[in-house]
Amino acid sequence: MAQESGFPAMVNDRLLRAARGEEVDQVPVWVMRQAGRYLPEFREVRAKHDFFTMCQTPSLSCQVTLQPLNRFPLDAAIIFSDILVIPQALGMEVEMRPGEGPVFPSPLHGPEDLSRLAPPGDACTKLQYVFDALTLTRKELKGKATLIGFSGAPWTIMAYMIEGKGSKTMSNAKGWLYKHAEASHRLLKIITEATIHYLVGQVKAGAQVLQVFESHAEHLGPQLFRDFALPYLKQICDQVKEQGEAAWPPRHSNDSVSQRGVTMP
């Protein structure tokens, strides 16, 4: 694999080769949420800093990202961040409350609230801390593992922005799709544009593989998914691949998606 300017040469590109469909000597190993509370060293850092301070401080994000690799021979590092940095960059307040998880003190109540959001093209200027964390982590990895960046998918981000917190049904957000279809598409377009800028920025900062998490796809039926989720996922996939140079992950079908007969882009 060719060395990228400014970064150490890859010593272990097993995950990158697998993502491209090339033969590998063994199956690459990495774990979702591989940096977290199961590690005593993570708990030690977390006791000193609130969650978003850890996300917004490049040295802390890098430190936590690397912790699992200091213990286990993993083939990838996943940058320590959160999908809700996009709503924050768009001007919304997000708090991480103990026992509750993420909470929006002032969620979107109706289409008129879209005027509160910052222009999506400006959002990336507020996410430089993520890019700095990626660059620092990529250098600290010294080519020993692939660096993964990520974002939330538009419907999932929209659902949080409207619900204001986690929900078993996402009924308020789904209600928007029926009552405010035009405004829903406007909001999804804003999130999509911000996400494209964000992911391309991650590539430029050193991310080698990108993931887009549609965590709340299960709350949409087949037609709602085709109308309000799939087009925006495809737009992100197409435009980021066109503008960026990261290895795109293998095609995966979330079980709840594949059961709906939807083919992911």
N, C-alpha and C positions, 0 to 999 in steps of 0.2 A: 504494500500500500504506500502511495506517495506521501511524503511528509508534508503537512500543511505548514505554511509560513508562520513562524512565531510560536509553534507548539512542538513539544518533543516528538520524536519518531515513535510510531506505534510498536510496542513490543508484543502486545496481545490484542489482535484485532479479530478474535474469534467471533464475537457477537456481530461485528460489522459484516464479516464474510457470510455468516448465517443469514443475516437480514437481506443480503443481496442474492440469496439462493445458491451460494457457493458451497463447496464441500468444506467441512471442518473436521478436525481431528477428534473432537468430542462435542457434545451438546453444550452450548454456552449456558452459564448459570447466573441468574440475577433474581432478585426477589422484590415483588411489589412492597412498598413501604419498608425497604430494607434498613433504613435509618429510623430509629424510633425508640419507644419506651422500654423495649425488652433489653436494651443496652444500658448498663449502669453509667457509662460515660455520657450517654445522651441525657439521662436523667440528671446528671450532675450539671450539665450545661443548661438544661431546661429550668433547673431550680434557681438559676441566676438571671434568666432572661425570659420575657414573655415571648409567645410563639412568633408574632409578626416581627419582633425585634430580631429574632434569629433569622427569619427570612430576609430581612432588609439590611442585615449586616454581612457583607460578603465574606469576611473572615470566619464568622460563626457558621454561615451556610456551608462554606467549604469544609470546615472542621467536622461538622455533623455528617455531611455527605461522605466523607472519607472514613468515618468510624467503622462501618461494617467491613470495609476492605482491609482494615488493620487487623481484623479477626479472622476473616474467611477469604478463600481464594476465588473471589467473585470475578465475573467477566465484564461487569458494568457497574458504573456509579450513577445513581439517579440524583440529580441536583435537589437539594433540600429547598423546597419552596411550597407554594400552595396555588391551587387553581383560582382562588378568589383574589389574587393580586390584580386581575383584570378589572373587576368591579371597583377596586380601590383606585386604580389608575384612571378610571372613568369618573371618579369623584365621589363614590359612595363609601361610607364608613362601614368597616367590618371589624367586629371584635371576636376574639376567641375566648369564650367563657368556659371556665371549668365545669364539667358535668353537662354542658349544653352543646359545645362545639361552636361553629361559626354562627354569629348573630349579626344581622343588619339592623341597627337601631331605627333606621328610617328607610324601609323597603319601598319599592315602587308600588303605588296603589292604583294608578290609572294612567292612561296614555299621556295626560298632561305632565306627568312626572318625568317623561323622557327629556324634557327641556333642562333637567338638572344635570344631565350627563355631559361630560367634557367631549370634545370632538375626538373620534377614535384615532385619528392620525397623530394626535398629541399624546396619546396614552403611553407610548413607548418612552417618551422623555422622562416619565415618572417611574420607569422600570429599569433604569440603568443599574440599580443594585443587583438585579438578577443577572444581567449581562456580566457585571464585574465578578459576581460569584462564579459564573460559568468559566470565565477566562482564568481566574485564579485556580479553580478546581482542575481544569484541564491541564494546567502546567504542573500542579502538584501530583497529578496522577502519573506523570512521567511515562505515558504511553502504556501503562500496565493494565488498563481497562478502558472500555468505551464509555464516553460520557453521554448520558441521556438527559434531554430536556423535555418539557411537557407543557401542556395547557389544558384547560377545560374546554369542552365543546360548547357551541353557542346555546343549545337548548338547556344544557345542564347549568350553565352560568345564568341564563335568563331565569330559570326556576328558582335559584337561590336569591336573585335580585328581587323577585316578586314575593316569594314565601317569607323571606327574611331570616330563615333558618332551615335546618333539615326538616323533612316531612315524610311521613309514610305514604302519602297520596299525591303530594304536589298539586292539590286541588285548586288553590288560588292561581298558580301558574297555568294549569291546564284550562282554567276558566278564561284566562286571557285569550287563549287560542280560539275559543268559540265566540267570546263577546267582543274582543278587540283584535281580530285577525290582522288587519292592516297595521296596527300599532305593534303587534307581535313581530311581524316581518321587519318593521323598522328597527325594533330593538335587536332582533337577531342579526340584521345587517351591520348595526353598530358594533356588536360584539364580534362578529366575523371579521370586520375590517381591522379592529384592534388586535384580534388574535393573529391574523396574518402578519401584521407588522411585528408583533411580539415574537412569533416563531422564527421569522426571518432574522430578527435581531439575535435570537438565541444561536442560530446557525453561525452568524458572523462572530459571535462571542466564543464559540468553541464547541457547541453541542454537535454531536455526531449522529445521533438518532433522536427522533422526536416522537412523542406520544400525544394523542389528543383523547382526553377522557370524556366519553359520553356516559357519565355515571348514572344519569336518570333516564336513560332510554327505555327502561322497563315501564315507565309510567305512560308511555305513548303506545297507542294501538298502531297497526300497520299504516293506516292512511295518515294519521297525524305525524308519524315518523317520516313518511315520504314527503309530507308537505312542509314540516317545520324543523326537521333535523337533517335529513339526508342531503338536501341541496347545499346547505351551509358547510357540512362536513366535506362534501365534494369540492366546493369552492376553496376551502382551506387547503385540502390535499393538493389540488391542481396548482394553486398560486404559490404555495410554499415550495413545492417541488420545482416550479418554474424559476423562482427567484433564489432559492437556497441550494445548498450542495450537500445537505445531510443525507445519510443513508436512511431511506424510509423503511420503517419496520415491516415485517412480513404481514400479509393480509390475515387479519383475525376476524372472526365473527363472534361477537358477544352472543351468548346462548339466547338471551331474550330477544336479540335482533334476528338471529337466524331462524328462530321459531316463527317470526313474522314474515318469513319469505323475502327478506330484504337482502340484497347483495351490497356489501360495503364497497366503496370505491377503492 
